[in-house]
Amino acid sequence: MKKRNFITRMKPMLGTFIEIGLIENGNTNSQFEIAFKAIEQIEQQMSFHNPNSALSLLNKSQGRWISLPRETVEVLGLAKKLGQQSNELFNCTVGGHLVKNNKLPNHFTHHFALAGQASHIQIKRNQVRLLEPILITLDGIAKGYAVDFAIEKLKTNGVDSAWINAGGDIRVIGKVTLPIHKRNIEQTNFFNPKDILINLKNCALASSQISRKNAVDIPSHIVNNLGVQAEDGLISVSAEKAWLADGLTKVLALLPESKRPQMAHRFSAEYHRLRT
């Protein structure tokens, strides 16, 4: 990527750092503001940690139909569909397990199940109902969706080339080729300039670091519907959209290595096998 025409901005958001790269064009400051506001909008709606977020209101609804913002309903629909298409390997209903294991906060006074399934989420236009006392967590997909949402806002405002990196959930559009380097957490120097995983152009990439022992960058805590955590490793997936790449890292983390490429191919995505 030729960086001379690009400028970048970074902010702490979504529990990580968001970095945005844009071509200098005279309106860059306002375009950065548009993108960061879009990401903040998604964070406010879908944060499990915020007891007043739209997601938390759904988790407290105890079976009632409630109206939710359009973006939250859309992400719930994507999460439900991905769960059904992956034989429930992607499961956004495991919030109960994560609360029980102190991975997520407990804002709730009612009894909740440890996990459920995609069919327990019922969606009707802008309303959603949970058919069982499950706790939804969108951490496995919302960060990627936030990247896509911000990219679409940039496009609407005349940006045709940009990239956004949300702590490893990356999307690139336009005249940008972004080299993504493999990270080695066992070494002091995380990045080897010669060790390029992929040159990203007009697509998205997501990575999930899974580790029971190493707390570097808060590794993903990925569990199945029984609460069993995925094996240690680094899962990277490229796809057309960041939400899909993000969600598929959770799906592939729960599969044996040999089955990951085929599952990714089912979604027109690609699993990137990392070799030590």
C-alpha positions as CSV (number, residue, x, y, z in Angstrom):
1,M,0.0,0.0,0.0
2,K,1.3,3.4,-0.9
3,K,0.9,5.3,2.3
4,R,2.0,8.8,1.2
5,N,-1.6,9.8,0.4
6,F,-3.2,8.2,3.4
7,I,-3.6,9.6,6.9
8,T,-4.8,7.6,9.9
9,R,-6.6,8.2,13.1
10,M,-7.0,5.9,16.1
11,K,-9.5,5.8,19.0
12,P,-10.1,3.3,21.9
13,M,-13.6,1.8,21.2
14,L,-15.3,-1.6,21.3
15,G,-12.8,-2.8,23.9
16,T,-9.9,-2.3,21.5
17,F,-8.3,0.3,19.4
18,I,-10.0,1.4,16.1
19,E,-7.7,2.6,13.4
20,I,-9.0,4.2,10.2
21,G,-7.1,5.1,7.1
22,L,-8.3,7.6,4.5
23,I,-6.9,9.4,1.5
24,E,-6.3,13.1,2.3
25,N,-9.0,15.0,0.3
26,G,-9.8,18.2,2.2
27,N,-12.8,16.6,4.0
28,T,-10.9,14.0,5.9
29,N,-11.5,15.3,9.4
30,S,-15.3,15.2,8.9
31,Q,-15.0,11.7,7.3
32,F,-13.1,10.4,10.3
33,E,-15.8,11.8,12.6
34,I,-18.5,10.1,10.6
35,A,-16.8,6.7,10.8
36,F,-16.0,6.9,14.5
37,K,-19.6,8.0,15.3
38,A,-20.9,5.1,13.3
39,I,-18.8,2.6,15.3
40,E,-19.8,4.3,18.6
41,Q,-23.5,3.9,17.6
42,I,-23.1,0.2,17.3
43,E,-21.1,0.0,20.5
44,Q,-23.9,1.8,22.4
45,Q,-26.6,-0.5,21.0
46,M,-24.9,-3.9,21.3
47,S,-22.7,-3.7,24.4
48,F,-23.4,-6.6,26.9
49,H,-21.4,-4.6,29.5
50,N,-23.8,-1.6,29.3
51,P,-26.9,-2.4,31.3
52,N,-28.9,0.1,29.4
53,S,-27.9,-0.9,25.8
54,A,-30.5,-2.2,23.4
55,L,-29.0,-5.7,23.8
56,S,-29.3,-5.6,27.6
57,L,-32.9,-4.5,27.4
58,L,-33.6,-7.5,25.2
59,N,-31.8,-9.8,27.6
60,K,-34.0,-8.4,30.4
61,S,-37.2,-8.7,28.4
62,Q,-38.2,-12.1,29.8
63,G,-40.1,-13.3,26.7
64,R,-41.8,-10.0,25.8
65,W,-41.8,-8.5,22.3
66,I,-39.6,-5.4,22.5
67,S,-38.8,-2.8,19.8
68,L,-35.1,-2.4,19.0
69,P,-33.0,-0.2,16.7
70,R,-32.8,-1.2,13.1
71,E,-29.1,-2.1,13.4
72,T,-29.5,-4.3,16.4
73,V,-32.3,-6.2,14.8
74,E,-30.2,-6.6,11.7
75,V,-27.3,-8.1,13.6
76,L,-29.6,-10.4,15.5
77,G,-30.9,-11.6,12.2
78,L,-27.4,-12.2,10.9
79,A,-26.4,-14.0,14.1
80,K,-29.5,-16.2,13.9
81,K,-28.9,-17.1,10.3
82,L,-25.2,-17.8,10.8
83,G,-26.2,-20.1,13.8
84,Q,-28.6,-22.0,11.7
85,Q,-26.3,-22.4,8.7
86,S,-23.4,-23.5,10.9
87,N,-25.3,-26.2,12.8
88,E,-25.3,-23.9,15.9
89,L,-21.5,-23.7,16.0
90,F,-22.0,-19.9,15.9
91,N,-24.2,-19.5,19.0
92,C,-25.0,-16.0,20.3
93,T,-27.1,-17.4,23.1
94,V,-24.2,-18.6,25.2
95,G,-24.2,-15.4,27.3
96,G,-25.3,-17.4,30.4
97,H,-22.2,-19.5,30.3
98,L,-20.0,-16.4,30.0
99,V,-21.8,-14.7,32.9
100,K,-21.4,-17.8,35.0
101,N,-17.7,-18.0,34.3
102,N,-17.3,-14.2,35.1
103,K,-16.4,-13.4,31.5
104,L,-19.4,-11.1,31.2
105,P,-21.1,-9.0,33.9
106,N,-24.4,-10.1,35.5
107,H,-27.0,-7.3,35.2
108,F,-29.9,-9.7,35.7
109,T,-32.3,-10.4,38.6
110,H,-34.2,-13.2,36.8
111,H,-33.1,-16.8,36.2
112,F,-31.4,-17.4,32.9
113,A,-30.4,-20.4,30.9
114,L,-26.7,-21.1,30.2
115,A,-27.4,-21.4,26.5
116,G,-30.0,-21.9,23.9
117,Q,-30.2,-22.0,20.1
118,A,-30.9,-19.8,17.1
119,S,-34.6,-20.7,17.0
120,H,-35.1,-19.2,20.4
121,I,-34.7,-15.7,18.8
122,Q,-37.9,-14.5,17.2
123,I,-37.8,-11.5,14.9
124,K,-40.8,-9.6,13.5
125,R,-39.9,-6.3,11.7
126,N,-38.3,-4.1,14.3
127,Q,-39.4,-6.3,17.2
128,V,-37.6,-9.2,18.9
129,R,-38.7,-11.8,21.4
130,L,-36.6,-14.4,23.2
131,L,-38.6,-17.7,23.5
132,E,-36.4,-19.0,26.3
133,P,-34.6,-17.1,29.2
134,I,-31.4,-16.9,27.3
135,L,-28.8,-14.2,27.3
136,I,-27.7,-13.0,23.9
137,T,-24.1,-11.8,23.4
138,L,-23.2,-10.3,20.1
139,D,-19.5,-10.0,20.8
140,G,-18.8,-12.6,18.2
141,I,-20.2,-10.6,15.3
142,A,-20.9,-7.0,16.4
143,K,-17.3,-5.7,16.0
144,G,-17.2,-6.9,12.4
145,Y,-20.6,-5.4,11.8
146,A,-19.5,-2.1,13.3
147,V,-16.6,-2.0,10.7
148,D,-19.0,-2.7,7.9
149,F,-21.4,-0.1,9.2
150,A,-18.7,2.6,9.3
151,I,-17.5,1.6,5.8
152,E,-21.0,2.0,4.4
153,K,-21.3,5.4,6.1
154,L,-18.0,6.5,4.5
155,K,-19.2,5.3,1.1
156,T,-22.4,7.3,1.5
157,N,-20.3,10.4,2.2
158,G,-18.2,10.0,-1.0
159,V,-15.3,7.9,0.3
160,D,-14.2,5.3,-2.2
161,S,-10.9,4.1,-0.7
162,A,-10.4,3.4,3.0
163,W,-9.5,0.8,5.6
164,I,-10.7,0.2,9.1
165,N,-9.0,-2.1,11.7
166,A,-10.9,-2.8,14.8
167,G,-8.5,-4.9,16.8
168,G,-8.0,-7.4,14.1
169,D,-11.4,-7.1,12.4
170,I,-10.3,-5.3,9.2
171,R,-12.0,-4.2,6.0
172,V,-10.4,-2.6,3.0
173,I,-12.2,-0.8,0.1
174,G,-11.1,0.9,-3.1
175,K,-7.5,1.6,-4.1
176,V,-5.9,0.1,-1.1
177,T,-3.8,-3.0,-0.7
178,L,-3.2,-3.6,3.0
179,P,-0.5,-6.2,3.9
180,I,-1.5,-8.2,7.0
181,H,1.3,-9.7,8.9
182,K,1.2,-12.8,11.1
183,R,1.7,-12.0,14.7
184,N,3.7,-14.3,17.0
185,I,2.8,-13.7,20.6
186,E,5.7,-15.9,21.8
187,Q,8.3,-13.4,20.5
188,T,9.1,-9.9,21.8
189,N,8.8,-8.6,18.2
190,F,5.2,-9.4,17.3
191,F,5.6,-8.7,13.6
192,N,8.0,-10.0,11.0
193,P,7.8,-7.6,7.9
194,K,8.5,-10.6,5.7
195,D,5.8,-12.8,7.2
196,I,2.7,-11.6,5.4
197,L,-0.5,-13.5,5.9
198,I,-2.5,-11.9,3.2
199,N,-2.6,-8.7,1.1
200,L,-6.0,-7.4,1.7
201,K,-7.9,-5.7,-1.1
202,N,-11.6,-5.0,-1.3
203,C,-12.5,-7.6,1.3
204,A,-12.4,-8.2,5.1
205,L,-10.3,-10.2,7.5
206,A,-11.0,-11.2,11.1
207,S,-8.8,-13.0,13.6
208,S,-9.5,-14.4,17.0
209,Q,-6.7,-15.3,19.4
210,I,-7.8,-18.1,21.7
211,S,-5.8,-18.8,24.8
212,R,-6.5,-20.2,28.2
213,K,-3.2,-19.2,29.6
214,N,-2.0,-16.1,27.8
215,A,-3.9,-12.9,28.4
216,V,-2.3,-10.8,25.7
217,D,-4.9,-8.4,24.2
218,I,-7.7,-10.2,26.0
219,P,-8.0,-13.4,23.9
220,S,-11.4,-14.5,22.7
221,H,-13.4,-16.7,25.0
222,I,-15.2,-18.9,22.5
223,V,-17.5,-21.6,23.9
224,N,-20.0,-24.0,22.5
225,N,-23.5,-24.5,23.8
226,L,-22.2,-26.8,26.5
227,G,-19.8,-24.2,27.7
228,V,-16.7,-26.0,26.5
229,Q,-14.0,-23.6,25.3
230,A,-12.3,-23.8,21.9
231,E,-8.7,-25.1,21.7
232,D,-5.9,-22.6,21.9
233,G,-4.9,-21.0,18.6
234,L,-5.2,-18.1,16.2
235,I,-8.1,-18.3,13.7
236,S,-8.1,-16.0,10.7
237,V,-10.8,-15.8,8.1
238,S,-11.2,-13.5,5.0
239,A,-14.7,-12.8,3.5
240,E,-16.5,-10.1,1.6
241,K,-17.9,-8.5,4.8
242,A,-16.3,-8.0,8.2
243,W,-19.3,-9.3,10.1
244,L,-19.1,-12.6,8.3
245,A,-15.4,-13.0,8.8
246,D,-15.8,-12.1,12.5
247,G,-18.5,-14.6,13.0
248,L,-16.8,-17.4,11.1
249,T,-13.7,-17.2,13.3
250,K,-15.9,-18.4,16.2
251,V,-17.4,-21.2,14.0
252,L,-14.0,-22.5,12.8
253,A,-12.5,-22.3,16.3
254,L,-14.9,-25.0,17.4
255,L,-14.0,-27.3,14.4
256,P,-10.9,-29.5,13.9
257,E,-8.3,-28.0,11.7
258,S,-9.1,-30.4,8.9
259,K,-12.7,-29.3,8.6
260,R,-12.1,-25.5,8.7
261,P,-11.4,-24.8,5.0
262,Q,-14.5,-26.6,3.9
263,M,-16.7,-24.8,6.4
264,A,-15.3,-21.4,5.3
265,H,-15.8,-22.3,1.7
266,R,-19.5,-23.0,2.4
267,F,-19.8,-19.2,3.2
268,S,-17.6,-18.1,0.2
269,A,-14.9,-17.3,2.7
270,E,-11.3,-18.5,3.2
271,Y,-9.6,-19.9,6.3
272,H,-6.0,-18.9,6.6
273,R,-4.0,-21.7,8.2
274,L,-1.2,-20.2,10.3
275,R,2.0,-22.2,10.5
276,T,4.6,-21.8,13.3
